């Protein structure tokens, strides 16, 4: 029974950086060779980064991607890696148009190519807009083993190339992925890969991207399952990883006559070098699943860190109000970038309480970030006096002076501004546009307020367990939330209790449940009407909001594009 | 030979306003009946407005749309309009999913439905994301005449339902559209409709939406062409219009045996009331085409006016710098809303020149808008002194104090803030985020600077021709452009000549031409490199920009979604 040593390279490319990504591919092929692997898989679009969005439609970019791919086989051979069978995702373009493609490379040549069949166009995906679908079904015989290739969505749809391959019969399915993180998606993904392996009657090697790219974050979670759906190896989430294991595969099957309708079957045989003597692979990694809080925290840290680094920033700046949101964002930034790259500014107004100032000081001390205090009293007074502002206009001017001060310091010193708004307040429009919404990245824009508290408690507990100072002031966690834009103001003056609010938002926003359905679920119609009205009116503000890391089905961003003018409102039926 | 009197209702619905749009449909059916029409056509998605975007995916909305449609036949019959054959676009949803649909209504019942076949998913369109495609081919025999129905994109693709209908044979094709305006699109559209009529061997009645909806504007341009492609009637652009004409049609054809593959042919016969004696229709309208400047100006006025009205605002506020951009935006606002709904604010800093202040005063006097002067000296000083700002940070703080002042007045008095940036400066990032980019609507975000000047001259000439005061100060048109954020600053310090810049932008942005291609076209490589670098770096700012009216292929908005982090740059090859 032939044995293959597989290496799954769970890597973090950067969209558009073709030369950097080419170096990354070579480096991880080198690592795979060092581990004596026969085959190395790299994820979907590893050479271009994912998602390339409109770059797919620029001919000069698809040409550059194709050139970078064409240069790989020679570079691999020159580096003494020609014997390795390399499967890597890239952007191709033929006479039909752009293609989400995989190349199979061996001994200095591209042996075959595969074009993704199923182009997802829901949620965060827009692939139908950018790519044309393929219909080919390559079968690569390598050392007597029949390999098939599919890309990501191809295994999420019934009746696609997996079904077709199962008619033909394969020894091993290689699946390249750019599968973005969502909360608890690893469970769904594991079950799906197992089910497809059973359908195909063959093991599946599933390799995924890792790292943040704009508002998406990829969690890795690469794995190999056997033909019965049992997990043989699984990489840890949110870190670069080379997952290596030995697979004994049937091989030498007699070619099937099956010709699945609508598919272009293509068989290629590659002469591999004879198998060499090598020590057996160390027991393959099967990473323990993370807790819900740990998973979300790592997703946010990864998304924030990569956004800053991939955009060429070295430091971030944010306002510290003493409240829970800014404390959590500051801690995420310190975890992602180190305290020395994080600048916090306390910007008290005449309505800021003594305890808020103290909580901001306390946070700075606990985390060790750079800290300064810049009262906004004079700036606010200049606007209020000249324009005779009061009420809401005066409240907003305070938030806006803070936003302007942060942008000024960003312009002066080169930091990226972080916005600290959470998903609950964004959903109901409880924020000031050009005020607290100012920033180039909003790390917790997809985190509901109740989860912000939960994460804060979890992060402090982790620190305590490790004998470190808990970074978040307990007072910031325990005190009732307030925007402090007028005397004695509390969030609860304007909003329902956050537990209730988050419950309704989860149903109304994430699950698209209608008014009648929410009433049937037992919510008070008056409460729902109030929340639904706020959400429907907050659409415009959301459009202006900078991206953050997506951790759930629906962040308020690209995948929720309600029209700005929208006279239809959810009403009691 | 049977004669039908057609009425094409070129109407302006509002997205989401199901009850308002239902009233609109009834009102225009009444007008069609008053004109003794037999058949009235309303545009694509007239009942829901277009584009509904994510509302299509809300089950409560598609149910509400379906209910509104179900109520129409009864309401029409109750209003004595049951004999009219009504064809109207709406959002349907069946077990497969949401549908972009048309209903054929007669005598109190929905006689048949059509689901759009081709779902565009390029440029401003995202229909593949929202709808499922139909495959039915209804043929309605009404007074002996065979009618077919198609929707918009169905006629833009070869080999679709038009080809299928041509196999079957029709007397008249009814085409419902939500076809957004682009510069000179009327020429393309006219040729397309003529070509499809010749292909179908039948006249086409083409009805389109009119009015602004978020960043889209619909120009109407409804028309009827005969089977040879000759235009028989054509509605004026940018206005509500009922286009009525009499058509003599062959009729009484023997049903064809053709069964085009992949289509579901369905034949329905409707008993119409016997033809009544009526005076012949007045000579049908064939609107004169507008000049390029007039067409763009009307598109911008329509887009701005409808954005303000459909969002429930009654007035707008903007900063008047004395420059050409704010002068043109102010004039557009006055044309759209009347001078009494427009509030201009001059906000001089210590760098503002005397002539700029004078030009702002002059504009206010010429247009009659509400005008005030609010120097920003004290506000700027508060920031500059406390945060020790200089250079770019000091320049930006001026623009931001102006933005904040406008937002404060908006909060205080309820006006919508207009941003005055043009497409050229947006493309190269020559604007201040949270500064001059502040606003809920950016009327000229899709107008290149050279076109801004051309429009200004044209508008003044039109005024002079009509014996009115030209609204735009000649000095604002003639003087060299400057941001006046430091002493003696001119746009030409930072940017190439605008004629050259707009030429390159047109090639690089609108036509997606690459670096090598631009060099071959004769541009100086150094100039291109500079412009391309600025454009590629300006992506992030564009994401933050509010929508404006789309007048060309690519506004910087939804249909240009370059990733924010994008290490790939156009370089000299």
Interface residues (C-beta under 8 A of the other chain):
Chain A: X14 X15 X16 X17 X18 X20 X51 X52 X53 X54 X55 X57 X58 X59 X60 X61 X63 X64 X121 X122 X126 X128 X129 X213 X214 X307 X310 X311 X374 X378 X379 X381 X382 X383 X386 X387 X388 X389 X392 X393 X396 X397 X400 X401 X403 X404 X405 X407 X408 X409 X411 X412 X433 X434 X438 X440 X512 X514 X515 X516 X517 X540 X543 X544 X546 X547 X558 X560 X561 X562 X563 X564 X565 X566 X567 X568 X569 X570
Chain B: X14 X15 X16 X17 X18 X20 X51 X52 X53 X54 X55 X57 X58 X59 X60 X61 X63 X64 X121 X122 X126 X128 X129 X213 X214 X307 X310 X311 X374 X378 X379 X381 X382 X383 X385 X386 X387 X388 X389 X392 X393 X396 X397 X400 X401 X403 X404 X405 X407 X408 X409 X411 X412 X433 X434 X438 X440 X512 X514 X515 X516 X517 X540 X543 X544 X546 X547 X558 X560 X561 X562 X563 X564 X565 X566 X567 X568 X569 X570
